[in-house]
Amino acid sequence: MTSGLVVVSLVLIILGWLVQLYYSAGKKIYALSLKFVALYVVGCILLAIDALQTGRTTIWILNLITAIVALLAGYFAKKARP
């Protein structure tokens, strides 16, 4: 059975991708959206918390690594903006 935390996490990740799609396809801005990064990172952290609570060590470590990589991508995308 899927926990509520997993559902909320995945909804946040989907919303993040929709924001990025809006900026890329709709506004023709191809830079990485910081709103996307924020939603994606929060979603990954919530997935990591859920995996930690259910005892799935490999999954929470992978989700935590994903959140860190997304944070780094957002940091460098912000740094590259004028």
Backbone hydrogen bonds in HBPLUS format (Angstrom, degrees):
<---DONOR---> <-ACCEPTOR-->    atom                        ^
c    i                          cat <-CA-CA->   ^        H-A-AA   ^      H-
h    n   atom  resd res      DA  || num        DHA   H-A  angle D-A-AA Bond
n    s   type  num  typ     dist DA aas  dist angle  dist       angle   num
A0007-VAL N   A0003-SER O   3.34 MM   4  6.72 158.3  2.39 146.6 152.0     1
A0008-VAL N   A0004-GLY O   2.97 MM   4  6.22 167.2  1.98 153.9 156.8     2
A0009-SER N   A0005-LEU O   2.94 MM   4  6.03 159.5  1.99 143.0 149.4     3
A0010-LEU N   A0006-VAL O   2.95 MM   4  6.14 165.4  1.97 152.6 155.7     4
A0011-VAL N   A0007-VAL O   2.94 MM   4  6.12 152.4  2.02 149.4 157.5     5
A0012-LEU N   A0008-VAL O   2.98 MM   4  6.23 156.9  2.03 150.5 156.1     6
A0013-ILE N   A0009-SER O   3.03 MM   4  6.35 155.1  2.10 147.6 154.6     7
A0014-ILE N   A0010-LEU O   2.92 MM   4  6.12 157.8  1.97 145.6 151.6     8
A0015-LEU N   A0011-VAL O   2.86 MM   4  6.10 159.3  1.91 150.1 155.9     9
A0016-GLY N   A0012-LEU O   2.89 MM   4  6.12 151.8  1.97 144.7 152.7    10
A0017-TRP N   A0013-ILE O   3.02 MM   4  6.34 154.8  2.08 147.1 153.1    11
A0018-LEU N   A0014-ILE O   2.91 MM   4  6.21 148.3  2.01 147.1 156.7    12
A0019-VAL N   A0015-LEU O   2.93 MM   4  6.21 151.7  2.01 148.9 155.9    13
A0020-GLN N   A0016-GLY O   3.01 MM   4  6.31 160.8  2.05 148.2 153.3    14
A0021-LEU N   A0017-TRP O   2.85 MM   4  6.03 154.3  1.92 144.6 152.0    15
A0022-TYR N   A0018-LEU O   2.90 MM   4  6.08 153.4  1.97 144.1 151.2    16
A0023-TYR N   A0019-VAL O   3.04 MM   4  6.37 162.0  2.07 153.1 156.7    17
A0024-SER N   A0020-GLN O   2.90 MM   4  6.06 160.1  1.94 148.7 155.0    18
A0025-ALA N   A0021-LEU O   2.75 MM   4  5.60 159.4  1.80 149.7 155.3    19
A0026-GLY N   A0022-TYR O   2.87 MM   4  4.87 129.7  2.13 117.3 132.9    20
A0027-LYS N   A0022-TYR O   3.11 MM   5  6.64 143.1  2.25 150.6 161.1    21
A0029-ILE N   A0023-TYR O   2.83 MM   6  5.38 167.3  1.85 155.2 150.8    22
A0037-VAL N   A0033-SER O   3.13 MM   4  6.51 158.9  2.18 144.7 150.0    23
A0038-ALA N   A0034-LEU O   2.98 MM   4  6.15 161.3  2.02 142.6 147.2    24
A0039-LEU N   A0035-LYS O   3.02 MM   4  6.24 170.4  2.03 153.0 155.0    25
A0040-TYR N   A0036-PHE O   2.86 MM   4  5.97 162.9  1.89 155.6 161.2    26
A0041-VAL N   A0037-VAL O   2.86 MM   4  5.97 162.8  1.89 153.7 158.1    27
A0042-VAL N   A0038-ALA O   3.03 MM   4  6.20 168.0  2.05 151.5 154.8    28
A0043-GLY N   A0039-LEU O   2.98 MM   4  6.11 160.2  2.02 145.2 151.1    29
A0044-CYS N   A0040-TYR O   2.93 MM   4  6.17 156.7  1.98 148.7 154.8    30
A0045-ILE N   A0041-VAL O   2.89 MM   4  6.11 158.9  1.93 153.2 159.1    31
A0046-LEU N   A0042-VAL O   2.94 MM   4  6.16 159.9  1.98 151.5 156.7    32
A0047-LEU N   A0043-GLY O   2.97 MM   4  6.22 151.6  2.06 143.8 151.9    33
A0048-ALA N   A0044-CYS O   2.87 MM   4  6.12 149.8  1.96 144.4 153.1    34
A0049-ILE N   A0045-ILE O   2.90 MM   4  6.19 153.9  1.96 148.4 155.3    35
A0050-ASP N   A0046-LEU O   2.99 MM   4  6.23 160.3  2.03 147.1 152.0    36
A0051-ALA N   A0047-LEU O   2.97 MM   4  6.18 160.7  2.01 147.2 152.3    37
A0052-LEU N   A0048-ALA O   2.88 MM   4  6.07 150.9  1.97 146.2 154.6    38
A0053-GLN N   A0049-ILE O   2.94 MM   4  6.17 155.7  2.00 149.3 155.6    39
A0054-THR N   A0050-ASP O   3.03 MM   4  6.28 141.4  2.18 144.4 154.7    40
A0056-ARG N   A0051-ALA O   2.89 MM   5  5.07 154.5  1.95 155.0 153.8    41
A0055-GLY N   A0052-LEU O   3.29 MM   3  5.16 158.1  2.34  97.7 104.1    42
A0060-TRP N   A0056-ARG O   3.09 MM   4  6.41 161.3  2.12 157.1 162.4    43
A0061-ILE N   A0057-THR O   3.03 MM   4  6.19 158.6  2.07 154.4 160.4    44
A0062-LEU N   A0058-THR O   3.01 MM   4  6.19 162.0  2.05 148.0 153.0    45
A0063-ASN N   A0059-ILE O   2.95 MM   4  6.13 158.9  1.99 149.3 155.1    46
A0064-LEU N   A0060-TRP O   2.95 MM   4  6.01 150.6  2.04 139.8 147.9    47
A0065-ILE N   A0061-ILE O   2.91 MM   4  6.16 157.2  1.96 150.0 156.1    48
A0066-THR N   A0062-LEU O   2.93 MM   4  6.14 155.3  1.99 144.1 151.2    49
A0067-ALA N   A0063-ASN O   2.98 MM   4  6.22 153.8  2.05 143.7 150.1    50
A0068-ILE N   A0064-LEU O   2.99 MM   4  6.26 155.9  2.05 147.9 154.3    51
A0069-VAL N   A0065-ILE O   2.91 MM   4  6.16 162.8  1.94 154.4 158.7    52
A0070-ALA N   A0066-THR O   2.95 MM   4  6.13 157.9  2.00 147.4 153.6    53
A0071-LEU N   A0067-ALA O   2.92 MM   4  6.14 153.0  2.00 144.4 151.9    54
A0072-LEU N   A0068-ILE O   2.95 MM   4  6.24 157.0  2.00 149.3 155.3    55
A0073-ALA N   A0069-VAL O   2.92 MM   4  6.19 156.8  1.97 148.1 154.6    56
A0074-GLY N   A0070-ALA O   2.91 MM   4  6.14 157.0  1.97 148.1 154.2    57
A0075-TYR N   A0071-LEU O   2.85 MM   4  6.07 151.0  1.94 146.6 155.1    58
A0076-PHE N   A0072-LEU O   2.98 MM   4  6.23 166.4  2.00 154.7 156.8    59
A0077-ALA N   A0073-ALA O   2.89 MM   4  6.01 146.0  2.01 141.9 152.3    60
A0078-LYS N   A0074-GLY O   2.91 MM   4  6.02 155.0  1.97 143.8 150.2    61
A0079-LYS N   A0075-TYR O   2.93 MM   4  6.12 153.8  2.00 144.1 152.1    62
A0080-ALA N   A0076-PHE O   3.02 MM   4  6.08 140.0  2.19 136.1 145.1    63
A0081-ARG N   A0078-LYS O   3.27 MM   3  5.42 149.7  2.37 100.6 109.2    64
